[in-house]
Amino acid sequence: MSYQILPPHGGYRKLVSYQIATIAYDFGLEFANKYIGTRSRTHDQIVQALRSGKQNIVEGTMASGTSKKTEIKLLGVARASLEEALADAEDFLRQHQLSLWPKTDPRALAIRKLGYRTDKSYQTYMSYLSDPESAANCLICLIHQANFLLDRQIQSVEKEFLEKGGLSERLYQARKNYVS
């Protein structure tokens, strides 16, 4: 008789949160290169925060098989890193006397609508790199979308833990069933 102690885990490439975080990272790198400059500390900070957001989704989902606690923690780190990048993008707008578009602005709505496309990629958003205000606001929209998805993902992992338990419970149950 065989027991599956470790549940399926990983699969981060299929997660929309990962896909949007990846687009935000790629777009943010291009934004920073074009409008902030590679010699600026802010450039490094925003790029690293976006990378951390993406990479912690990877690490968290890979750890999910053995530790829901670690998964939740790393998804929280991803969320915090993206929030840091969001603050940097908002600072950029403020410091350059550019407008932060409200989420109901037709330009922001157009960007947000792109997030529902199944064929979206970094290229989907390239036209927004044409000027610094559009680029920063597009990045802000992408980060908000990734954060929204991460919030839902974290809630889902918490619920799964409450319903199914973690590795310790599975190990105990497998051992109990094996001995019986």
N, C-alpha and C positions, 0 to 999 in steps of 0.2 A: 504494500500500500504506500502511495506517495502523498506527501503533504506539500502544499505550496505555502511556505512561510512568508516569503517576500512577494508582495503584490506587484503587478506590472508598474513600472515607473519609467521616468524619462519622457520621451515623446514630446519634448519641448518645442521641436520645430513645427508641430501641428498647432501649438497654442497661439491664439491670436494676440495675446499679450506679448509673447516673444516676437512675433512677426512685426507688430507695431513698434516695439522697443528697438528692434533691429533697424527698421526704417528711420526711426527718430535718431538713432546713433549715426547712421550713414548721412542723413540729411544734416544733422547737427555738426558733424565733422566738416561738411562742405560749407555750411553757414559760418562756422568759426574760421575756417581758412580764408573765406572770401571777405568777411566783414569785421572780424576781430583781429586777425593776423596771428601768425604762428609764434611770434616772439612774446606774446602776451600771456601772463599767468592765467587770465580769465579764459583764454583759449584752451589751455591745458585742463583747467578745472571743469569746464562745461563738457569737453570731450570725454574726460575720465568719468564724470558723473553719468553721462549717457552710456558709456561702455559698461560701467558697473551695474547700471540698471539691467542691461541686456544679459550680462554674464551671470548675475545672481539668479536670474530666472533659470538659466541653464543649470547652475550648481544646485539650486533648490529642488528642481524637479528630478535631478539625478539622485539626490539624497533621499527622496521621498519614500523609496522602498524600505529603508531602514530607520528613518526618523522623521516623523511628521513635525516634531519640534524644530528640527533643523530646516525642514522645508519651509515652515511658516516663518522662521527667523530670516532665512535668506530671501524669501519673497518680500518680507518687510524691509530688508536692506535694499533690495531692488527698488521698492517704492520710495524709500527715503532718498536714494541716489537720483532718481528721476525728479523728485521734488527739488533737490538741489539744482539740477539743470534748469528746471522751470524758473526758479528764482533768478538764475543767471540770465536767462532770456528776457525776463521781465526787467531786470536791471539794465540790460542792454538798451531796451526800448526807452526807459526813463532817462538814462544817461545821454542818449542821442536825441532827446526830445521827439520821439516817435510815438505813435498811438498804439496802445494796447487795445485790440479789437474785443469788444464784448462777445460772449459766445453766441449772441443773437444777431450779430453783424452779418449781413449777407456774405461777406468774404469769408468769415469764419465758418458759417454754415456750409459754404461750398467745400471748404477743406474737410470739415467734419463728415460731410457726405461721402467723400472719397474713401473714408475708413470702412464703409460698408461694401466696397467693391471686393470681389473675391480674387481678382487678378492684380491687386495693388502691389506696388514695389516702390523702392526709392525713386525710380523714374516717374512714377505717378505724380510726384510732388515737385519735380524739377522746375516747373514754370514759376514757382513761388520764390525761387532764389534770385529773381530778377532785380529785386531791390531789398534793402535791409529791413524795412518795416514788414513787408510781406513775408520775408524769410523768417524773421523772428516770430511773427504771429503764427506761421505755419508750424514751426517747431513747437510753439506753445500748445497748439491744437493737438499735435501728435503726442506730446507728453501727457496732456490731459486724457487722451484716449487710452494710452498705455496704463496710466494710473488708475483709471476707472476699471479697466480689465483686471489689473492686479488686485484691486480691492475685492472684486468679485471672486477672483481665484483664491485669495486668502480665506475669504468666508467659506468657500467650497471645501478647502482643505480642513478648516476648523470643524465644519459639519461632518465631514468624512471621519475625522478622528473621533468625534463624539459618538458617532454611530458604530464604527468598526474597531475603534481602539488603535493601538500602535503595535510596534514590533514585540514589546514585552508580552502583551496579551496574546498575540499570535504564537509566540514561542511557547508560552505556557499551555495554550490550547492544543498545539501540535504535540507537545510532550505528553499531555494528559491523554489525548486520543491514541497515541502510539503505545502507551503503557496499558491502556484498557483492553 
